[in-house]
Amino acid sequence: MNFQEAQNCILAVKPTMKAPYKPQLLKLVLESENLQDSKVNLQKKMANLNPQNKNYSWASCPVWTAISTQKCQTGQSLVSFDKTTKIFKMNVDTTLTSEQKRKLISLVEGLLK
């Protein structure tokens, strides 16, 4: 999907992102190099964002399934997960400019409010 489709998808899925961990994870993927990161790295980042939940297992959190099954109105997934490499990746087919990336991050931050 291109930038406009990704933007529209984030706006469309807002009502389905009731739990704060979904947009937090989406934001972390957007902030990652090349719009992708390993599950292990993302687990560590999520644990750092939620230090009050030290005993919570981010490995078993349903966010991993929820974020990769989140569908856009086009039927595409916003984020994909490669089971072999354990990498989460934003499904954009073009390189985003810094401004476009900031815009998507801003939209996701709006989901956290």
Biopython code that builds the backbone (N, CA, C, O; Angstrom):
import numpy as np
from Bio.PDB.StructureBuilder import StructureBuilder

atoms = [
    (1, "MET", "N", (0.842, -1.172, 0.000)),
    (1, "MET", "CA", (0.000, 0.000, 0.000)),
    (1, "MET", "C", (0.889, 1.238, 0.000)),
    (1, "MET", "O", (2.024, 1.192, 0.476)),
    (2, "ASN", "N", (0.384, 2.324, -0.524)),
    (2, "ASN", "CA", (1.148, 3.561, -0.537)),
    (2, "ASN", "C", (0.840, 4.383, 0.720)),
    (2, "ASN", "O", (0.068, 3.954, 1.577)),
    (3, "PHE", "N", (1.448, 5.558, 0.817)),
    (3, "PHE", "CA", (1.268, 6.401, 2.005)),
    (3, "PHE", "C", (-0.207, 6.722, 2.251)),
    (3, "PHE", "O", (-0.696, 6.579, 3.372)),
    (4, "GLN", "N", (-0.909, 7.150, 1.215)),
    (4, "GLN", "CA", (-2.316, 7.544, 1.378)),
    (4, "GLN", "C", (-3.159, 6.366, 1.874)),
    (4, "GLN", "O", (-4.014, 6.534, 2.744)),
    (5, "GLU", "N", (-2.918, 5.193, 1.327)),
    (5, "GLU", "CA", (-3.661, 4.002, 1.755)),
    (5, "GLU", "C", (-3.332, 3.652, 3.207)),
    (5, "GLU", "O", (-4.223, 3.273, 3.968)),
    (6, "ALA", "N", (-2.052, 3.775, 3.598)),
    (6, "ALA", "CA", (-1.672, 3.509, 4.990)),
    (6, "ALA", "C", (-2.333, 4.512, 5.925)),
    (6, "ALA", "O", (-2.827, 4.141, 6.990)),
    (7, "GLN", "N", (-2.343, 5.765, 5.534)),
    (7, "GLN", "CA", (-2.988, 6.815, 6.334)),
    (7, "GLN", "C", (-4.475, 6.524, 6.477)),
    (7, "GLN", "O", (-5.012, 6.579, 7.583)),
    (8, "ASN", "N", (-5.141, 6.216, 5.378)),
    (8, "ASN", "CA", (-6.579, 5.907, 5.421)),
    (8, "ASN", "C", (-6.849, 4.684, 6.283)),
    (8, "ASN", "O", (-7.850, 4.633, 6.997)),
    (9, "CYS", "N", (-5.962, 3.705, 6.220)),
    (9, "CYS", "CA", (-6.128, 2.488, 7.009)),
    (9, "CYS", "C", (-6.041, 2.793, 8.503)),
    (9, "CYS", "O", (-6.863, 2.313, 9.284)),
    (10, "ILE", "N", (-5.055, 3.581, 8.899)),
    (10, "ILE", "CA", (-4.915, 3.932, 10.315)),
    (10, "ILE", "C", (-6.151, 4.667, 10.804)),
    (10, "ILE", "O", (-6.638, 4.401, 11.903)),
    (11, "LEU", "N", (-6.658, 5.583, 10.003)),
    (11, "LEU", "CA", (-7.872, 6.318, 10.382)),
    (11, "LEU", "C", (-9.083, 5.389, 10.466)),
    (11, "LEU", "O", (-9.933, 5.546, 11.343)),
    (12, "ALA", "N", (-9.158, 4.429, 9.559)),
    (12, "ALA", "CA", (-10.304, 3.513, 9.527)),
    (12, "ALA", "C", (-10.285, 2.506, 10.667)),
    (12, "ALA", "O", (-11.343, 2.110, 11.155)),
    (13, "VAL", "N", (-9.090, 2.081, 11.102)),
    (13, "VAL", "CA", (-9.028, 1.059, 12.146)),
    (13, "VAL", "C", (-9.071, 1.654, 13.547)),
    (13, "VAL", "O", (-9.099, 0.913, 14.530)),
    (14, "LYS", "N", (-9.075, 2.966, 13.653)),
    (14, "LYS", "CA", (-9.087, 3.613, 14.965)),
    (14, "LYS", "C", (-10.156, 3.041, 15.901)),
    (14, "LYS", "O", (-9.843, 2.746, 17.054)),
    (15, "PRO", "N", (-11.402, 2.872, 15.454)),
    (15, "PRO", "CA", (-12.416, 2.342, 16.374)),
    (15, "PRO", "C", (-12.133, 0.928, 16.872)),
    (15, "PRO", "O", (-12.642, 0.536, 17.922)),
    (16, "THR", "N", (-11.333, 0.156, 16.139)),
    (16, "THR", "CA", (-11.056, -1.219, 16.549)),
    (16, "THR", "C", (-9.829, -1.327, 17.450)),
    (16, "THR", "O", (-9.524, -2.411, 17.948)),
    (17, "MET", "N", (-9.131, -0.230, 17.662)),
    (17, "MET", "CA", (-7.923, -0.247, 18.491)),
    (17, "MET", "C", (-8.244, 0.281, 19.888)),
    (17, "MET", "O", (-7.761, 1.338, 20.293)),
    (18, "LYS", "N", (-9.044, -0.454, 20.597)),
    (18, "LYS", "CA", (-9.460, -0.032, 21.936)),
    (18, "LYS", "C", (-8.358, -0.253, 22.973)),
    (18, "LYS", "O", (-8.201, 0.563, 23.880)),
    (19, "ALA", "N", (-7.605, -1.324, 22.857)),
    (19, "ALA", "CA", (-6.527, -1.596, 23.808)),
    (19, "ALA", "C", (-5.302, -0.772, 23.419)),
    (19, "ALA", "O", (-4.934, -0.746, 22.244)),
    (20, "PRO", "N", (-4.666, -0.101, 24.370)),
    (20, "PRO", "CA", (-3.541, 0.781, 24.037)),
    (20, "PRO", "C", (-2.320, 0.064, 23.499)),
    (20, "PRO", "O", (-1.469, 0.692, 22.870)),
    (21, "TYR", "N", (-2.210, -1.246, 23.731)),
    (21, "TYR", "CA", (-1.013, -1.924, 23.251)),
    (21, "TYR", "C", (-0.969, -2.034, 21.726)),
    (21, "TYR", "O", (0.120, -2.110, 21.158)),
    (22, "LYS", "N", (-2.105, -2.045, 21.054)),
    (22, "LYS", "CA", (-2.094, -2.121, 19.592)),
    (22, "LYS", "C", (-1.453, -0.878, 18.973)),
    (22, "LYS", "O", (-0.514, -1.009, 18.188)),
    (23, "PRO", "N", (-1.936, 0.327, 19.305)),
    (23, "PRO", "CA", (-1.280, 1.495, 18.715)),
    (23, "PRO", "C", (0.157, 1.675, 19.200)),
    (23, "PRO", "O", (0.991, 2.194, 18.459)),
    (24, "GLN", "N", (0.462, 1.257, 20.431)),
    (24, "GLN", "CA", (1.846, 1.357, 20.901)),
    (24, "GLN", "C", (2.764, 0.518, 20.029)),
    (24, "GLN", "O", (3.843, 0.969, 19.644)),
    (25, "LEU", "N", (2.349, -0.680, 19.722)),
    (25, "LEU", "CA", (3.154, -1.552, 18.883)),
    (25, "LEU", "C", (3.247, -0.999, 17.466)),
    (25, "LEU", "O", (4.319, -1.023, 16.862)),
    (26, "LEU", "N", (2.158, -0.513, 16.944)),
    (26, "LEU", "CA", (2.151, 0.073, 15.609)),
    (26, "LEU", "C", (3.119, 1.258, 15.541)),
    (26, "LEU", "O", (3.847, 1.416, 14.561)),
    (27, "LYS", "N", (3.123, 2.073, 16.571)),
    (27, "LYS", "CA", (4.039, 3.218, 16.626)),
    (27, "LYS", "C", (5.495, 2.741, 16.658)),
    (27, "LYS", "O", (6.349, 3.312, 15.980)),
    (28, "LEU", "N", (5.775, 1.713, 17.433)),
    (28, "LEU", "CA", (7.136, 1.182, 17.498)),
    (28, "LEU", "C", (7.603, 0.660, 16.139)),
    (28, "LEU", "O", (8.759, 0.851, 15.763)),
    (29, "VAL", "N", (6.719, 0.010, 15.412)),
    (29, "VAL", "CA", (7.081, -0.481, 14.074)),
    (29, "VAL", "C", (7.348, 0.702, 13.143)),
    (29, "VAL", "O", (8.302, 0.678, 12.366)),
    (30, "LEU", "N", (6.508, 1.734, 13.220)),
    (30, "LEU", "CA", (6.712, 2.923, 12.396)),
    (30, "LEU", "C", (8.023, 3.625, 12.724)),
    (30, "LEU", "O", (8.668, 4.181, 11.835)),
    (31, "GLU", "N", (8.416, 3.605, 13.973)),
    (31, "GLU", "CA", (9.647, 4.274, 14.400)),
    (31, "GLU", "C", (10.895, 3.438, 14.119)),
    (31, "GLU", "O", (12.013, 3.948, 14.197)),
    (32, "SER", "N", (10.714, 2.174, 13.796)),
    (32, "SER", "CA", (11.843, 1.274, 13.556)),
    (32, "SER", "C", (12.495, 1.546, 12.206)),
    (32, "SER", "O", (11.882, 2.092, 11.289)),
    (33, "GLU", "N", (13.755, 1.148, 12.120)),
    (33, "GLU", "CA", (14.480, 1.308, 10.864)),
    (33, "GLU", "C", (13.818, 0.470, 9.779)),
    (33, "GLU", "O", (13.489, -0.697, 9.997)),
    (34, "ASN", "N", (13.626, 1.065, 8.620)),
    (34, "ASN", "CA", (12.991, 0.401, 7.471)),
    (34, "ASN", "C", (11.578, -0.088, 7.775)),
    (34, "ASN", "O", (11.079, -0.997, 7.112)),
    (35, "LEU", "N", (10.939, 0.507, 8.764)),
    (35, "LEU", "CA", (9.559, 0.168, 9.127)),
    (35, "LEU", "C", (9.388, -1.303, 9.478)),
    (35, "LEU", "O", (8.349, -1.906, 9.208)),
    (36, "GLN", "N", (10.434, -1.872, 10.088)),
    (36, "GLN", "CA", (10.355, -3.273, 10.509)),
    (36, "GLN", "C", (11.245, -3.498, 11.719)),
    (36, "GLN", "O", (12.239, -2.802, 11.924)),
    (37, "ASP", "N", (10.857, -4.499, 12.524)),
    (37, "ASP", "CA", (11.641, -4.835, 13.710)),
    (37, "ASP", "C", (11.307, -6.265, 14.126)),
    (37, "ASP", "O", (10.253, -6.802, 13.785)),
    (38, "SER", "N", (12.218, -6.857, 14.862)),
    (38, "SER", "CA", (12.007, -8.235, 15.312)),
    (38, "SER", "C", (11.042, -8.262, 16.494)),
    (38, "SER", "O", (10.890, -7.282, 17.223)),
    (39, "LYS", "N", (10.411, -9.388, 16.653)),
    (39, "LYS", "CA", (9.483, -9.562, 17.771)),
    (39, "LYS", "C", (10.216, -9.402, 19.102)),
    (39, "LYS", "O", (9.678, -8.813, 20.040)),
    (40, "VAL", "N", (11.439, -9.922, 19.189)),
    (40, "VAL", "CA", (12.220, -9.824, 20.428)),
    (40, "VAL", "C", (12.484, -8.355, 20.780)),
    (40, "VAL", "O", (12.300, -7.948, 21.927)),
    (41, "ASN", "N", (12.915, -7.563, 19.791)),
    (41, "ASN", "CA", (13.171, -6.139, 20.044)),
    (41, "ASN", "C", (11.898, -5.414, 20.439)),
    (41, "ASN", "O", (11.899, -4.591, 21.355)),
    (42, "LEU", "N", (10.817, -5.721, 19.747)),
    (42, "LEU", "CA", (9.547, -5.068, 20.060)),
    (42, "LEU", "C", (9.049, -5.450, 21.455)),
    (42, "LEU", "O", (8.472, -4.618, 22.154)),
    (43, "GLN", "N", (9.268, -6.697, 21.862)),
    (43, "GLN", "CA", (8.881, -7.120, 23.211)),
    (43, "GLN", "C", (9.635, -6.300, 24.258)),
    (43, "GLN", "O", (9.048, -5.854, 25.243)),
    (44, "LYS", "N", (10.932, -6.104, 24.042)),
    (44, "LYS", "CA", (11.743, -5.315, 24.979)),
    (44, "LYS", "C", (11.248, -3.876, 25.039)),
    (44, "LYS", "O", (11.132, -3.296, 26.118)),
    (45, "LYS", "N", (10.955, -3.300, 23.869)),
    (45, "LYS", "CA", (10.472, -1.914, 23.812)),
    (45, "LYS", "C", (9.117, -1.783, 24.498)),
    (45, "LYS", "O", (8.875, -0.813, 25.217)),
    (46, "MET", "N", (8.234, -2.753, 24.282)),
    (46, "MET", "CA", (6.922, -2.723, 24.935)),
    (46, "MET", "C", (7.075, -2.822, 26.442)),
    (46, "MET", "O", (6.375, -2.129, 27.180)),
    (47, "ALA", "N", (7.979, -3.673, 26.913)),
    (47, "ALA", "CA", (8.220, -3.807, 28.353)),
    (47, "ALA", "C", (8.738, -2.499, 28.932)),
    (47, "ALA", "O", (8.364, -2.128, 30.045)),
    (48, "ASN", "N", (9.593, -1.794, 28.198)),
    (48, "ASN", "CA", (10.113, -0.505, 28.665)),
    (48, "ASN", "C", (9.030, 0.570, 28.702)),
    (48, "ASN", "O", (9.064, 1.460, 29.552)),
    (49, "LEU", "N", (8.068, 0.487, 27.780)),
    (49, "LEU", "CA", (6.967, 1.454, 27.758)),
    (49, "LEU", "C", (5.977, 1.222, 28.901)),
    (49, "LEU", "O", (5.265, 2.136, 29.318)),
    (50, "ASN", "N", (5.948, 0.000, 29.393)),
    (50, "ASN", "CA", (4.972, -0.378, 30.415)),
    (50, "ASN", "C", (5.673, -0.955, 31.640)),
    (50, "ASN", "O", (5.442, -2.113, 31.989)),
    (51, "PRO", "N", (6.531, -0.165, 32.305)),
    (51, "PRO", "CA", (7.298, -0.705, 33.430)),
    (51, "PRO", "C", (6.442, -1.119, 34.623)),
    (51, "PRO", "O", (6.889, -1.911, 35.452)),
    (52, "GLN", "N", (5.216, -0.595, 34.723)),
    (52, "GLN", "CA", (4.349, -0.973, 35.830)),
    (52, "GLN", "C", (3.871, -2.414, 35.695)),
    (52, "GLN", "O", (3.377, -3.000, 36.657)),
    (53, "ASN", "N", (4.019, -2.983, 34.502)),
    (53, "ASN", "CA", (3.600, -4.362, 34.249)),
    (53, "ASN", "C", (4.809, -5.284, 34.164)),
    (53, "ASN", "O", (4.911, -6.072, 33.224)),
    (54, "LYS", "N", (5.722, -5.203, 35.117)),
    (54, "LYS", "CA", (6.960, -5.976, 35.061)),
    (54, "LYS", "C", (6.716, -7.476, 35.006)),
    (54, "LYS", "O", (7.508, -8.208, 34.411)),
    (55, "ASN", "N", (5.656, -7.937, 35.605)),
    (55, "ASN", "CA", (5.376, -9.367, 35.638)),
    (55, "ASN", "C", (4.527, -9.825, 34.450)),
    (55, "ASN", "O", (4.213, -11.008, 34.318)),
    (56, "TYR", "N", (4.162, -8.876, 33.593)),
    (56, "TYR", "CA", (3.330, -9.208, 32.444)),
    (56, "TYR", "C", (4.205, -9.800, 31.340)),
    (56, "TYR", "O", (5.279, -9.272, 31.052)),
    (57, "SER", "N", (3.763, -10.868, 30.734)),
    (57, "SER", "CA", (4.524, -11.522, 29.675)),
    (57, "SER", "C", (4.120, -10.965, 28.311)),
    (57, "SER", "O", (3.074, -11.319, 27.768)),
    (58, "TRP", "N", (4.962, -10.091, 27.769)),
    (58, "TRP", "CA", (4.675, -9.551, 26.432)),
    (58, "TRP", "C", (4.828, -10.621, 25.362)),
    (58, "TRP", "O", (4.349, -10.452, 24.241)),
    (59, "ALA", "N", (5.490, -11.716, 25.701)),
    (59, "ALA", "CA", (5.631, -12.816, 24.741)),
    (59, "ALA", "C", (4.284, -13.464, 24.459)),
    (59, "ALA", "O", (4.032, -13.912, 23.341)),
    (60, "SER", "N", (3.422, -13.517, 25.462)),
    (60, "SER", "CA", (2.127, -14.171, 25.283)),
    (60, "SER", "C", (0.985, -13.179, 25.051)),
    (60, "SER", "O", (-0.173, -13.581, 24.942)),
    (61, "CYS", "N", (1.303, -11.908, 24.977)),
    (61, "CYS", "CA", (0.277, -10.872, 24.788)),
    (61, "CYS", "C", (-0.432, -11.065, 23.449)),
    (61, "CYS", "O", (0.221, -11.354, 22.446)),
    (62, "PRO", "N", (-1.750, -10.912, 23.418)),
    (62, "PRO", "CA", (-2.486, -11.098, 22.170)),
    (62, "PRO", "C", (-2.190, -10.031, 21.118)),
    (62, "PRO", "O", (-2.654, -10.139, 19.983)),
    (63, "VAL", "N", (-1.431, -9.011, 21.478)),
    (63, "VAL", "CA", (-1.117, -7.944, 20.530)),
    (63, "VAL", "C", (-0.408, -8.473, 19.288)),
    (63, "VAL", "O", (-0.592, -7.930, 18.198)),
    (64, "TRP", "N", (0.389, -9.510, 19.432)),
    (64, "TRP", "CA", (1.167, -10.011, 18.299)),
    (64, "TRP", "C", (0.254, -10.535, 17.202)),
    (64, "TRP", "O", (0.508, -10.312, 16.018)),
    (65, "THR", "N", (-0.784, -11.215, 17.581)),
    (65, "THR", "CA", (-1.749, -11.692, 16.596)),
    (65, "THR", "C", (-2.630, -10.550, 16.135)),
    (65, "THR", "O", (-2.902, -10.414, 14.942)),
    (66, "ALA", "N", (-3.077, -9.729, 17.071)),
    (66, "ALA", "CA", (-4.009, -8.646, 16.759)),
    (66, "ALA", "C", (-3.420, -7.646, 15.767)),
    (66, "ALA", "O", (-4.114, -7.198, 14.855)),
    (67, "ILE", "N", (-2.160, -7.296, 15.936)),
    (67, "ILE", "CA", (-1.581, -6.260, 15.067)),
    (67, "ILE", "C", (-1.338, -6.793, 13.659)),
    (67, "ILE", "O", (-1.445, -6.036, 12.694)),
    (68, "SER", "N", (-1.016, -8.060, 13.519)),
    (68, "SER", "CA", (-0.762, -8.593, 12.172)),
    (68, "SER", "C", (-2.035, -9.046, 11.465)),
    (68, "SER", "O", (-2.004, -9.343, 10.271)),
    (69, "THR", "N", (-3.146, -9.102, 12.180)),
    (69, "THR", "CA", (-4.422, -9.454, 11.553)),
    (69, "THR", "C", (-5.320, -8.238, 11.382)),
    (69, "THR", "O", (-6.443, -8.359, 10.892)),
    (70, "GLN", "N", (-4.833, -7.064, 11.784)),
    (70, "GLN", "CA", (-5.590, -5.818, 11.635)),
    (70, "GLN", "C", (-5.717, -5.499, 10.147)),
    (70, "GLN", "O", (-4.714, -5.245, 9.479)),
    (71, "LYS", "N", (-6.912, -5.510, 9.641)),
    (71, "LYS", "CA", (-7.140, -5.317, 8.205)),
    (71, "LYS", "C", (-7.580, -3.887, 7.892)),
    (71, "LYS", "O", (-8.286, -3.242, 8.666)),
    (72, "CYS", "N", (-7.138, -3.425, 6.736)),
    (72, "CYS", "CA", (-7.570, -2.142, 6.197)),
    (72, "CYS", "C", (-8.862, -2.357, 5.417)),
    (72, "CYS", "O", (-9.274, -3.495, 5.189)),
    (73, "GLN", "N", (-9.492, -1.275, 5.013)),
    (73, "GLN", "CA", (-10.732, -1.389, 4.248)),
    (73, "GLN", "C", (-10.497, -2.048, 2.893)),
    (73, "GLN", "O", (-11.443, -2.543, 2.281)),
    (74, "THR", "N", (-9.262, -2.064, 2.415)),
    (74, "THR", "CA", (-8.923, -2.720, 1.151)),
    (74, "THR", "C", (-8.738, -4.221, 1.321)),
    (74, "THR", "O", (-8.611, -4.948, 0.335)),
    (75, "GLY", "N", (-8.722, -4.690, 2.567)),
    (75, "GLY", "CA", (-8.503, -6.101, 2.844)),
    (75, "GLY", "C", (-7.051, -6.435, 3.145)),
    (75, "GLY", "O", (-6.746, -7.549, 3.572)),
    (76, "GLN", "N", (-6.153, -5.479, 2.927)),
    (76, "GLN", "CA", (-4.739, -5.686, 3.217)),
    (76, "GLN", "C", (-4.480, -5.557, 4.714)),
    (76, "GLN", "O", (-5.209, -4.865, 5.424)),
    (77, "SER", "N", (-3.442, -6.225, 5.178)),
    (77, "SER", "CA", (-3.003, -6.072, 6.557)),
    (77, "SER", "C", (-2.087, -4.856, 6.637)),
    (77, "SER", "O", (-1.263, -4.636, 5.749)),
    (78, "LEU", "N", (-2.228, -4.072, 7.693)),
    (78, "LEU", "CA", (-1.383, -2.903, 7.892)),
    (78, "LEU", "C", (0.043, -3.317, 8.233)),
    (78, "LEU", "O", (1.006, -2.690, 7.791)),
    (79, "VAL", "N", (0.168, -4.386, 9.027)),
    (79, "VAL", "CA", (1.464, -4.910, 9.446)),
    (79, "VAL", "C", (1.482, -6.405, 9.163)),
    (79, "VAL", "O", (0.488, -7.096, 9.388)),
    (80, "SER", "N", (2.608, -6.905, 8.670)),
    (80, "SER", "CA", (2.732, -8.340, 8.454)),
    (80, "SER", "C", (3.795, -8.913, 9.381)),
    (80, "SER", "O", (4.669, -8.199, 9.871)),
    (81, "PHE", "N", (3.699, -10.216, 9.609)),
    (81, "PHE", "CA", (4.657, -10.910, 10.462)),
    (81, "PHE", "C", (5.209, -12.099, 9.699)),
    (81, "PHE", "O", (4.456, -12.940, 9.209)),
    (82, "ASP", "N", (6.520, -12.161, 9.604)),
    (82, "ASP", "CA", (7.181, -13.285, 8.950)),
    (82, "ASP", "C", (7.516, -14.310, 10.033)),
    (82, "ASP", "O", (8.342, -14.045, 10.907)),
    (83, "LYS", "N", (6.882, -15.467, 9.977)),
    (83, "LYS", "CA", (7.065, -16.491, 11.014)),
    (83, "LYS", "C", (8.466, -17.085, 11.017)),
    (83, "LYS", "O", (8.924, -17.579, 12.047)),
    (84, "THR", "N", (9.143, -17.043, 9.894)),
    (84, "THR", "CA", (10.495, -17.596, 9.814)),
    (84, "THR", "C", (11.518, -16.661, 10.462)),
    (84, "THR", "O", (12.331, -17.091, 11.281)),
    (85, "THR", "N", (11.468, -15.378, 10.088)),
    (85, "THR", "CA", (12.451, -14.412, 10.598)),
    (85, "THR", "C", (11.993, -13.747, 11.893)),
    (85, "THR", "O", (12.793, -13.107, 12.575)),
    (86, "LYS", "N", (10.708, -13.893, 12.238)),
    (86, "LYS", "CA", (10.112, -13.256, 13.431)),
    (86, "LYS", "C", (10.194, -11.735, 13.336)),
    (86, "LYS", "O", (10.474, -11.051, 14.321)),
    (87, "ILE", "N", (9.943, -11.213, 12.119)),
    (87, "ILE", "CA", (10.004, -9.774, 11.856)),
    (87, "ILE", "C", (8.603, -9.245, 11.569)),
    (87, "ILE", "O", (7.850, -9.817, 10.780)),
    (88, "PHE", "N", (8.269, -8.121, 12.240)),
    (88, "PHE", "CA", (7.049, -7.379, 11.944)),
    (88, "PHE", "C", (7.418, -6.258, 10.989)),
    (88, "PHE", "O", (8.449, -5.607, 11.159)),
    (89, "LYS", "N", (6.575, -6.029, 9.978)),
    (89, "LYS", "CA", (6.879, -5.025, 8.964)),
    (89, "LYS", "C", (5.612, -4.305, 8.530)),
    (89, "LYS", "O", (4.566, -4.921, 8.330)),
    (90, "MET", "N", (5.728, -2.970, 8.387)),
    (90, "MET", "CA", (4.623, -2.192, 7.817)),
    (90, "MET", "C", (4.496, -2.565, 6.352)),
    (90, "MET", "O", (5.500, -2.689, 5.650)),
    (91, "ASN", "N", (3.282, -2.743, 5.894)),
    (91, "ASN", "CA", (3.050, -3.138, 4.505)),
    (91, "ASN", "C", (2.881, -1.922, 3.599)),
    (91, "ASN", "O", (1.793, -1.652, 3.091)),
    (92, "VAL", "N", (3.968, -1.205, 3.411)),
    (92, "VAL", "CA", (3.958, -0.091, 2.462)),
    (92, "VAL", "C", (4.875, -0.455, 1.304)),
    (92, "VAL", "O", (5.971, -0.979, 1.503)),
    (93, "ASP", "N", (4.414, -0.173, 0.100)),
    (93, "ASP", "CA", (5.182, -0.574, -1.077)),
    (93, "ASP", "C", (6.101, 0.514, -1.604)),
    (93, "ASP", "O", (6.790, 0.317, -2.605)),
    (94, "THR", "N", (6.115, 1.644, -0.947)),
    (94, "THR", "CA", (6.999, 2.734, -1.335)),
    (94, "THR", "C", (7.782, 3.202, -0.119)),
    (94, "THR", "O", (7.374, 2.978, 1.021)),
    (95, "THR", "N", (8.892, 3.844, -0.369)),
    (95, "THR", "CA", (9.662, 4.416, 0.724)),
    (95, "THR", "C", (8.965, 5.683, 1.187)),
    (95, "THR", "O", (8.655, 6.559, 0.380)),
    (96, "LEU", "N", (8.722, 5.778, 2.470)),
    (96, "LEU", "CA", (8.062, 6.959, 3.021)),
    (96, "LEU", "C", (9.080, 8.067, 3.248)),
    (96, "LEU", "O", (10.215, 7.807, 3.646)),
    (97, "THR", "N", (8.671, 9.288, 2.995)),
    (97, "THR", "CA", (9.515, 10.426, 3.330)),
    (97, "THR", "C", (9.469, 10.620, 4.837)),
    (97, "THR", "O", (8.611, 10.054, 5.513)),
    (98, "SER", "N", (10.382, 11.412, 5.361)),
    (98, "SER", "CA", (10.380, 11.705, 6.804)),
    (98, "SER", "C", (9.068, 12.344, 7.214)),
    (98, "SER", "O", (8.532, 12.038, 8.280)),
    (99, "GLU", "N", (8.550, 13.224, 6.385)),
    (99, "GLU", "CA", (7.288, 13.906, 6.679)),
    (99, "GLU", "C", (6.117, 12.917, 6.697)),
    (99, "GLU", "O", (5.255, 12.996, 7.572)),
    (100, "GLN", "N", (6.085, 12.004, 5.753)),
    (100, "GLN", "CA", (5.016, 11.003, 5.717)),
    (100, "GLN", "C", (5.084, 10.096, 6.945)),
    (100, "GLN", "O", (4.062, 9.765, 7.546)),
    (101, "LYS", "N", (6.287, 9.708, 7.300)),
    (101, "LYS", "CA", (6.472, 8.855, 8.481)),
    (101, "LYS", "C", (6.005, 9.585, 9.736)),
    (101, "LYS", "O", (5.327, 8.997, 10.579)),
    (102, "ARG", "N", (6.366, 10.870, 9.866)),
    (102, "ARG", "CA", (5.916, 11.673, 11.020)),
    (102, "ARG", "C", (4.402, 11.774, 11.053)),
    (102, "ARG", "O", (3.796, 11.713, 12.123)),
    (103, "LYS", "N", (3.787, 11.928, 9.889)),
    (103, "LYS", "CA", (2.326, 12.033, 9.803)),
    (103, "LYS", "C", (1.661, 10.736, 10.296)),
    (103, "LYS", "O", (0.696, 10.784, 11.058)),
    (104, "LEU", "N", (2.177, 9.589, 9.861)),
    (104, "LEU", "CA", (1.607, 8.308, 10.302)),
    (104, "LEU", "C", (1.810, 8.104, 11.796)),
    (104, "LEU", "O", (0.911, 7.624, 12.486)),
    (105, "ILE", "N", (2.989, 8.468, 12.300)),
    (105, "ILE", "CA", (3.254, 8.352, 13.740)),
    (105, "ILE", "C", (2.300, 9.251, 14.513)),
    (105, "ILE", "O", (1.776, 8.853, 15.553)),
    (106, "SER", "N", (2.074, 10.460, 14.012)),
    (106, "SER", "CA", (1.137, 11.384, 14.665)),
    (106, "SER", "C", (-0.277, 10.804, 14.703)),
    (106, "SER", "O", (-0.968, 10.921, 15.715)),
    (107, "LEU", "N", (-0.708, 10.185, 13.613)),
    (107, "LEU", "CA", (-2.036, 9.555, 13.584)),
    (107, "LEU", "C", (-2.133, 8.441, 14.623)),
    (107, "LEU", "O", (-3.142, 8.311, 15.316)),
    (108, "VAL", "N", (-1.079, 7.643, 14.722)),
    (108, "VAL", "CA", (-1.063, 6.537, 15.682)),
    (108, "VAL", "C", (-1.040, 7.086, 17.101)),
    (108, "VAL", "O", (-1.703, 6.541, 17.984)),
    (109, "GLU", "N", (-0.282, 8.163, 17.334)),
    (109, "GLU", "CA", (-0.271, 8.770, 18.675)),
    (109, "GLU", "C", (-1.668, 9.239, 19.058)),
    (109, "GLU", "O", (-2.034, 9.210, 20.233)),
    (110, "GLY", "N", (-2.448, 9.671, 18.071)),
    (110, "GLY", "CA", (-3.831, 10.057, 18.322)),
    (110, "GLY", "C", (-4.676, 8.889, 18.808)),
    (110, "GLY", "O", (-5.655, 9.087, 19.528)),
    (111, "LEU", "N", (-4.305, 7.675, 18.419)),
    (111, "LEU", "CA", (-5.025, 6.485, 18.875)),
    (111, "LEU", "C", (-4.752, 6.188, 20.341)),
    (111, "LEU", "O", (-5.537, 5.511, 21.005)),
    (112, "LEU", "N", (-3.619, 6.705, 20.846)),
    (112, "LEU", "CA", (-3.229, 6.438, 22.233)),
    (112, "LEU", "C", (-3.938, 7.361, 23.220)),
    (112, "LEU", "O", (-3.861, 7.152, 24.431)),
    (113, "LYS", "N", (-4.614, 8.360, 22.718)),
    (113, "LYS", "CA", (-5.267, 9.340, 23.616)),
    (113, "LYS", "C", (-6.647, 8.929, 23.998)),
    (113, "LYS", "O", (-7.320, 9.643, 24.742)),
]
sb = StructureBuilder()
sb.init_structure("model")
sb.init_model(0)
sb.init_chain("A")
sb.init_seg("    ")
for serial, (resi, resn, name, xyz) in enumerate(atoms, 1):
    if name == "N":
        sb.init_residue(resn, " ", resi, " ")
    sb.init_atom(name, np.array(xyz, "f"), 0.0, 1.0, " ", f" {name:<3s}", serial, name[0])
structure = sb.get_structure()
